[in-house]
Amino acid sequence: MTIWKNYFLAETVQEALELLAQSEGDACPIAGGTDLLLDLQQGRHPPLDTLVDLSQIPEMRQLEIRGGKLFIGAALPLNRLVESPLAQQHAPTLMDAARLIGGPQVRNTATLGGNVCHALPAADGTIALLSLNATALVARLEQRCEIPLGELFRGPGKSALDPRREILVGFNLPLREAGQASAFRRVMRPQGVAIAILNLAVWLQRAATRIADIRIAIGPAGPTPLRAVQTEAALRSQPYQPTLPPQALEALLSESRFRTSPHRATEAYRRAMAGVLLQETLEVAWQRTLDVENQDD
């Protein structure tokens, strides 16, 4: 069975948008293709008229400081992200997550944009980006816009992006400032390629011995990647403790919507592990604020 008819290698974002719009049938952009091609081959995605390859568009393969933010192109291979000193400095939680996506061969091809566009509620890259308050740069034929990352998701595997009219160009992340750090951890079960039973990312701002500000993202804890705002409120402005405060655990379990999955874990196991994972990730992020401060000194 033919799973696509036409294939084009675009050189610019504008050219890619025009090719998608001109397709006579269903069309879709592709970069690494490690998810999309498998879905096509295994019948989880209907056959396409046109594939437009974004992998060689220079703008979408950049990683640089631009306009006071860290810009990461959506078509940048994950191995380049993992090796980037800029990403290590400003987004260590994203580095933690990227190292766990697939294996080394997959990371040579897979992209952060693909991880986000697949719209899974436990996508490692997405959870890390959400905690970093990342925004998405989206291109249309008539304009470009920058939108909050959370607005890209409509449900499990359902992106808000229109593949015929929109391209995810990249992500903008705030630069790290003094006293800030982040971390990502997950619980996983090896099944060929390890998948997340539960994953969690923390960004925090330390002020002396207190958590001045914090962002937490967790998945899968609902139909879309979850920003745990109630848990953040329970920890914000509080002294850092080596054990998780009861009010924070209560908030996390209250706002998370865990479910039993035959391929991952039971709801009960996830509820039991959620607080453990939050405490572990929080501890790593807190220690990193101290390590960074010592390095800056």
Secondary structure, DSSP 8 states (H G I E B T S, - for coil): --SEEEEEE-SSHHHHHHHHHH-SS-EEEESS-TTHHHHHHTTSS--EEEEEE-TT-GGGG-EEEETTEEEEETT-BHHHHHT-HHHHHH-HHHHHHHTTSS-HHHHTT-BHHHHHHTT-TT-HHHHHHHHTT-EEEEE-SS-EEEEEGGGGEEETTEESS-TTT-EEEEEEEE---TTEEEEEEEEEE-SSS-EEEEEEEEEEEEETTEEEEEEEEEESSSSS-EE-HHHHHHHTTSB--SS--HHHHHHHHHH------TTS--HHHHHHHHHHHHHHHHHHHHHHHHHHHHHH-
